[in-house]
Each structure stands twice: as C-alpha cells, then as structure tokens.
C-alpha cells in the first residue's frame, strides 16, 4: 500500500513536471514565431518607405529635367505671347500629365505669380478652379526647393516637387519656380500596394511624425500601421492587414508536437509503474534539467543524453526528434525570411542588411565598394505576350547567368519585382564593367537558343561608393544610372 502511494505521488509529480516543461517550451516557440512576424512587418515598412523615397526621387528628377531647360527659362521669363504659345504647343500637350504620371504642373514667375497651370485630378475626374489651383500653389510655395509628401487641411495627400527654374548653365538669376505633383488617392495607393505585394489603405493623418510603425498580432492576423513622414512634421497613416502565415504554421506544428508529447507521456507513466521509482525519478530529473537548459539558452541544437534500453530512452529519443523537427522548422522559416522564393538569392530585407554590414566595414577600411542596380528589360512584354510563367522563367534565367559569374563574397539580392542590386568589394568599377560585358555576351548566346521571340537583356547602373555617401545614396545613384542606361538602350532599339 505504501509503495503504491509512493508510485502515485511520483506519477503525479512527473506529470506536473512534464506539463511545466511543455508550456515553457510552447511559450518560447510561440514568442519566436511572433518575433519573426514582427520582423517581416518591419521589413514591409522599410519597403514602403523606400518606395516613397523612390517616388520623390523620380519626381524630383523629372522636375529638375524641366526646370533646367533653357526653353522653360525663356517661357517663364519672356512675356512675348508668341514665344509662350509656341512653348505650350510644343511641350505642354494634352497628354503631358498622363505621360508624366502627374495631376498638375504650375509655372510661377520670380514674383510667385502663376504664368501657366495645367491641372487634372483623375481621382475627381474634373479640373480644379483657378481659386483652388491658387490655394494649392500657396500651400506648396512655403516649401521652396523641396520634394516630398504633404497632408493638406482636408486630409488630401499630396506628393510634389517645387524647384527653381534656371538656365542650363546655372549662371542667370532664377526665373521662377516649377511645381509638379500628384494626389495619393486610393486608386494610386492600390497600385502602389500591388507593386510591392501588400494591401494598403489610407486611414488618416497623425500629428506625431516620430512614430514609424505599430504592429499588433491577434490570433492569426497581423495588423500594421505604417507612418510615412511629411514635410509638415505630420505623418500619413497607412494600414495593412495580412495573415500571420508563419505564426499559423508554428501553431499547427505545436499541435502536432502536443500529440507526440502526449504519447510519450503515456509511455512515461507506463514505465514509472513498471520500474523502480527512484531509478525513474532520478533519470527524469536529469532529463528535465537538460530540457530547461535548452529552453534557457534557446539552443535547439542541443540534445538530451539518453541511456538504457527502455521507455525512458524512447521518450528521450522522441524529444530529441521533436527538438530536431523544431530546429529544422526554424531553419526552414529562417530560409523563408532570408531568401527570395522564386530566385533563391537574398531577399530585399536580409540582402540590404548584409549589404549595409559589408558596406560599413569597407567604408571604415577605405577600400573599393561598387554598387550595381539591375533592371530586367521588357519583362512586362514577356508577361503579357507569353504568360507570367514565362516571365518568371526569364527572371530565373537572368539570375542564374549573373550568379554563375559571381563569387561567394559578392552580395546579390532581389530589390523588388524585376529589380536587383549587387555589391562588390573585390572588383573596381572597370572590372565590374568587364564582368557585365561578359554577362551580356552570355545573354546574346542565350537569345540564339531561345525559341520564343523575345530577347534576354538587362539595364544596369554602376556606382563607386566614395566619400561620405551612405549606402542608400549609392543605391539611389545606381538606380538613376540604370534608368539612363535603359533610355539609351530604348533609343538604340528604336
């Protein structure tokens, strides 16, 4: 009777220990999965913020191109009606705003007076009155030589560029200002979200521009609020809701492990009633200590030390298999969060982190570092003409050819869609050009064997990072160089 009571106490004690171990392990794993979801949301915010910066950069580039044009300078400076009429007929055509993806363009003289304005709001599908255009001009005039985003009093979101109009040689006094811009309506926001692969909705304006993002996880849904800073120290709030797929997968695996642990627990109880209690308890305590150490150090590479040929050994082996499954799943999840699914190279979030790390080391040691920005030519044509599957095949083929010419220390990442970034510290600018000349030849050989009627080609921009430039500035400059290369190739094809 006394022995049965003792065995009962040992069984209950073991059950309590097992349950504590299980819940500690479950809590630790769940926190890891939730942290991965949070990191994904942070990377989405960086992606959105970088896209807005790219929009500003492109708008500023277009504005600078027009405002440093001698014809524009004479158009604003000269009051001759014939000169202005010729300029309007030649340049300010009806499709101008659509071609430049703008909602309005305003020319001001050096007194701030409107010389000419062209405005059409595609969202409202109507022209604005002169009074409304004047009000718009008055708001933007306070941000001279600025490009960025602005939240108006009626919560309209405006992206604009306000640049002084100068002669091409930059020697004459500025003739006035050129203002270009567009409204960020739900339609454009939807297109932006589609480009980035995320759903975005505009939820309002925040008076606090210091907050970057707010992330909440409820059940299997991740709720994100992304704050895009404006020039007026406010922030545009964009909301995003997505399924917490990684967390859901983690919970699913935890349920699987519950069943496995429950089976092993039953085996454990059976063994306790068969073998001598002290021998069983001692071994269980040792196993418990090992599991706690694994949880404490979060080292899933560790395994339990097991001995004997009985059910306890089976329990230890199954727990080791469980730890192996968890470790394997964590590696798989790490791979999903690190590499681009389609191409197998680094994704944008991880790639930029590695690129930033190497960039800082190279910059500190004052060595060479070359950034290359790559864009695949005519991908939309291939998608539309031959299917998106063929477009994906084109992307993979191009990545494979480029990757075959790289070495392990080179950093190659998918920047987004059909854009890629490369970082070299082993080659100077001339050597990188030679490398891509060789890659272009391989593309030509590939085109000879391609049965489909499209060519494999890319546009590239190369920049040597020197001085106090940041990595972001180098990438932006390489992006600009890539667009110049793309324009040259288009002219050549025409």
DAFENTA-V765405 format. One line per field, one symbol per residue. ss: DSSP state (H for helix, E for strand, C for the rest). A space follows every 10 residues. Layout:
BEGIN
ss: ???
END
This chain:
BEGIN
ss: CHHHHHHHHH HHHHHHHHHH HHHHHHHHHH HHHHHHHHHH HHHHHHHHHH HHHHHHHHHH HHHHHHHCCH HHHHHHHCCC HHHHHHHHHH HCCCCHHHHC CCCEEEEEEC CCCEEEEEEC ECCCCECCCH HHHHHHHHHH HCCCCEEEEE ECCCCCEEEE EEEEECCCCC CCCCCEEEEE EEECCHHHHH HHHHHHCCCC EEEEEECCCC CCEEEEEECC EEEEEEEEEC CCCCEEEEEE EEECHHHHHH HHHHHHHHHH HHHHHHHHHH HHHHCCHHHH HHHHHHHHHH HHHHHHHCCC CCCCCCCCCC HHHHHHHHHH HHHHHHHHHH HHHHHHHHEC CCCCCECHHH HHHHHHHHHH HHHHCCCCCE EEEEEECCHH HHHHHHCHHH HHHHHHHHHH HHHHCCCCCC EEEEEECCEE EEEECCCCHH HHHHHHHHHH HHHHHHHHCC CCCCCCCEEE EEEECCCCCC HHHHHHHHHH HHHHHHHHHH HHHC
END
